[in-house]
Amino acid sequence: MTDPDPALRVAALELIPRPTAKAMYPVIVPALGDSNAAVAIAAAEALCADAKDDPVAVKSALGPTGAAQIKALAKRRPELARCTR
């Protein structure tokens, strides 16, 4: 997630297999704060895809900061709100 090209970061997040291994959460969660909105949204989508299967694990991985970032992103993409419910 450190490549300077946001398109590459988005592609990497989109290629994460589902269900996402919990070991990947620490890599994905910081991307929620990426300065590029597309990267942040791709990170949120990667995490939210798992929220319906294991909501406790996703909420735990998000922590308060990640949950706040998801809520902010949900203003633009309302379907992401399901991650923090």
C-alpha positions as CSV (number, residue, x, y, z in Angstrom):
1,M,0.0,0.0,0.0
2,T,3.0,2.2,-0.2
3,D,3.2,2.5,-4.0
4,P,2.9,6.2,-5.1
5,D,0.5,5.3,-7.9
6,P,-3.1,5.3,-6.5
7,A,-4.4,3.1,-9.4
8,L,-2.0,0.4,-8.3
9,R,-3.1,0.7,-4.7
10,V,-6.8,0.4,-5.8
11,A,-6.0,-2.6,-8.0
12,A,-4.2,-4.3,-5.1
13,L,-7.2,-3.8,-2.8
14,E,-9.6,-5.0,-5.5
15,L,-7.6,-8.2,-5.9
16,I,-7.7,-9.3,-2.3
17,P,-9.5,-12.7,-2.3
18,R,-12.8,-13.1,-0.4
19,P,-13.2,-13.9,2.3
20,T,-10.3,-11.8,3.4
21,A,-7.8,-13.4,5.6
22,K,-7.8,-11.6,9.0
23,A,-4.0,-11.3,8.7
24,M,-4.7,-8.8,5.8
25,Y,-6.8,-6.4,8.0
26,P,-3.8,-4.6,9.4
27,V,-2.7,-3.9,5.8
28,I,-6.2,-2.7,4.7
29,V,-7.3,-0.6,7.6
30,P,-4.6,2.1,7.2
31,A,-5.6,2.5,3.6
32,L,-9.0,3.9,4.8
33,G,-7.1,7.1,5.5
34,D,-5.4,7.3,2.1
35,S,-5.3,10.8,0.6
36,N,-6.8,9.3,-2.6
37,A,-10.5,8.8,-2.2
38,A,-10.6,5.9,-4.7
39,V,-8.0,4.0,-2.5
40,A,-9.9,4.7,0.7
41,I,-13.2,3.5,-0.9
42,A,-11.5,0.4,-2.3
43,A,-10.2,-0.4,1.2
44,A,-13.6,0.1,2.7
45,E,-15.2,-2.1,0.1
46,A,-12.6,-4.9,0.8
47,L,-13.4,-4.8,4.6
48,C,-17.1,-4.3,4.2
49,A,-17.4,-7.4,1.9
50,D,-16.4,-9.4,5.0
51,A,-18.6,-7.5,7.4
52,K,-21.7,-9.6,6.8
53,D,-19.8,-12.9,7.4
54,D,-17.8,-11.8,10.4
55,P,-18.9,-8.4,11.7
56,V,-17.1,-8.8,15.0
57,A,-13.7,-9.3,13.4
58,V,-14.2,-6.4,11.0
59,K,-15.3,-4.0,13.8
60,S,-12.4,-5.1,15.9
61,A,-9.9,-4.6,13.1
62,L,-11.4,-1.1,12.4
63,G,-11.1,0.2,15.9
64,P,-12.5,3.7,16.6
65,T,-10.4,5.4,13.9
66,G,-11.3,3.0,11.2
67,A,-14.9,3.1,12.1
68,A,-14.9,6.9,11.9
69,Q,-13.2,6.7,8.5
70,I,-15.8,4.3,7.2
71,K,-18.6,6.5,8.5
72,A,-17.1,9.5,6.6
73,L,-16.7,7.4,3.4
74,A,-20.4,6.2,3.8
75,K,-21.5,9.8,3.3
76,R,-20.4,9.4,-0.3
77,R,-21.1,5.6,-0.6
78,P,-24.0,4.8,1.8
79,E,-23.7,1.1,1.3
80,L,-20.5,1.2,3.3
81,A,-22.4,2.1,6.4
82,R,-23.2,-1.6,6.9
83,C,-19.6,-2.1,8.1
84,T,-20.1,-0.2,11.3
85,R,-23.6,-1.4,12.3
